Structures are given as C-alpha cells and as structure tokens.
Amino acid sequence: MRVEKPVHLYWVTVPDDPSEDWFVFATQANLARAFFEDYEGFESREAEARLVERDVRLNKLEFGEQPCWAQLSDLEALGFEILSRTPNLRTVRKGGETFVEGYLESEIVQTRDDLAEAAGRGRPHGTRLQGKPN
C-alpha cells in the first residue's frame, strides 16, 4: 500500500520580480519553489515559497500530480473568496489576506493599501506591508 505524503498550498513569489506570483501545491516548500522556478524560467533559489495551507484535503486537484499550479476551483474548495477571475490578474482572499497574481495589479493593490494605511484607514485589501512578515 502506497502512503501519500500530505500536500500543502504555497504562495510562491520572486521578490525582485513579482510578475508571476501564484499558488503551488507541493509536499515541501523547496519542491514548490523549484517547480515555480523551472516553469517560469527563474534561477535556482530566486523564488520564495510561503506556506498558506497545511495538509490540503481535496478530492481531486485540478491538475492532479504535485507539484502543480493551484486553479481557482481548487482555491474555492479551500474556502478562498475569488475577487477576480481575469487571466493574469486573478485575485483571491482568505483570512483577511489578499493574493494577487502578476505584477501590475499586485502593485496597484499594494499601493492602495499603503495609502489607506498612511491615512489611518488600515489595509482594506489585506495586503501585507512590504518587508514585514505575516
């Protein structure tokens, strides 16, 4: 009998180039990072993988074998709120944190939150303050 390793959901980013940020299902952070780097054409260890959901239990992942990209249907099944389904600008929220695919939209949302926070209105889109751990 084959024992399955637990699958986790990682948010994978490249700090100097957030143009391809997105979720990866993998059994380990280093596998999520390596999958992302290979697929997107980054150098080894350029990306960072942050654990978002531990021990994901879905009947079937959209793309099957791990590591693999998370699809919106996977994220919905995990309780994420889908804010935008627009390709290359997909946006989801869970637990007060907003995740934005790609560079331009994520920069706009981050800037809006920075301005709102500076005006004393908090971070309405739930982005993290750059350079601060979550």
N, C-alpha and C positions, 0 to 999 in steps of 0.2 A: 504494500500500500504506500502510495506516494504522499508525503506530508507537505502541504502547501505552506510556504512562508507568508507571513502577514504582508499585505500590501498597504502602503501608505501614500498619501497625497502630498506632493511637494510643490511649492511655488518656486520656480526656477528663474533666476534673473542674472543679467550681466551688469554689474554696477556702472561700468563706463559706456554701456550701450543697451539701454532698456527697450530696444526696438522689437524684441522677440519674446518678452516675458510671457510665460504661461505655465499652466499646471502639468505635472508629470506624475503618473502613477508608477511607483517602483517599490522594491523591497528595502532599499537602502538609499540614503541621500547621495552617496557617491555614484550609484548607478543612475539615478535621476539626472544628476549633473552631467555625467559622461554621455548619456543618451541625448540630452539637450545640446551639448557642445558639438557632438558628432553631426547631428541632424542640421543644426543651424550654422555649422562651419566655424565655430569658435575654437581657440586653442584650448588645450587641456588645462583645467583648473581656472579658467576665466569666469565660469559661471558659479553661482551660489544657489544651493537648494535649501529652502527653509521648510521644515515640517509644518503642515497645516492641519492634516487629519491623520490620526494613527489608526491602524487596523481597520482599513476600509472594508466594509462588508456590502458588496453589491452582488446581485445575482449574476450579472454579466457586465463587464466593462465594454464600452462601445467598440474599442479597438482590440480587445482581447488580451494578448500576451503582454507582459510587462518587461521592461519599462515601456510605457506608451503615453501618448498625449491624452489628457482628460478632455472629454467632449462636454458640451453644455448639458446634454442629457444625464451624464454621469454626475455633474455638479448639482443639477436639480435634485437628483435622487439622494444626494448627500445633504440636502437642505439649503443649498445656496440660492439666493434670490438673483434671478437673471435681470440685470438692468439694461443690457444691450446685447443683441444677437448679431449686430453688424460685423461681418467678417473683418478681421484685423483690428477691430475696435471692441471686441467682446468685453463686457464688464459684468462682474458678479460681486455679490456682497454676502458676507456671513459673519455673525458675531460682531457687528459694528465695523468690520474692516472691508474696504472696497479693493478689489483686484482688477486692474485694467490691463488688457493685452496691448502690447505695442507701445511705441514711444510717444507720439504726439498727444493722443488722448490722455495718457497717463500723466504727462507733463501738465496739461491743462487742468486736470482734476487736482493734481498736487498743488498747483499754483493757487487754485480757488480755495483750497483748504488752508494754505499758508496765509492768504489774505484774510480769510474769515477768522482764523485764529488770532492774527495780529489786531483785528478789530474787536476781539473779545467774544466772538461767536462760536468758539470751538472749531472742530474739524467736521463740518456737516457731511462730507463724503466718506469719512472714515479712513482716509489715507494716513499712513504713518509719517511722522516728522522725519525728514531725511537725516540719516546718521544716528537715529535713535532706535534701539532695539524695541521690538513689540512687547 
